[in-house]
Amino acid sequence: MDEQIACCGLACHGCPIYLATRERDPQKKHEMRAQIARQVNDLYKENLSAEDVTDCDGCKTEGGRLFAASGKCEIRKCAGQKGVENCAHCNGYACERLQKFFVTDPDAKKRLEAIRGAL
């Protein structure tokens, strides 16, 4: 499986929302979504419930299912406006917004830096 990397460097194949989208067992899917809601609430000071966690096929999917918060993501919007595959391809790498994101997910930085190193 090719690794699908989001604009910010998240790896979709390891994303709990992406995995919950693919879960076939309704009970397990609900449990996964409840756990995701708790994590989002703790990390980002949101107030989500399991029902707020929508299906997602990855933030770069054209016309596919998209987690509600991804639609509001400023990093995603910026990459789309600049027409870059992900932030590793941006001349402004790593902007302040991305640096703040890396605090919550240092592995995203490692992924983008590996991509950038291969350019």
HUSULTA-V80502 format. One line per field, one symbol per residue. ss: DSSP state (2 for helix, 1 for strand, 0 for the rest). A space follows every 10 residues. Layout:
ss: ???
This chain:
ss: 0000100000 1222022222 2200022222 2222222222 2222000002 2200000000 0000000222 2002222222 2200002220 0000022222 2222022222 222222220
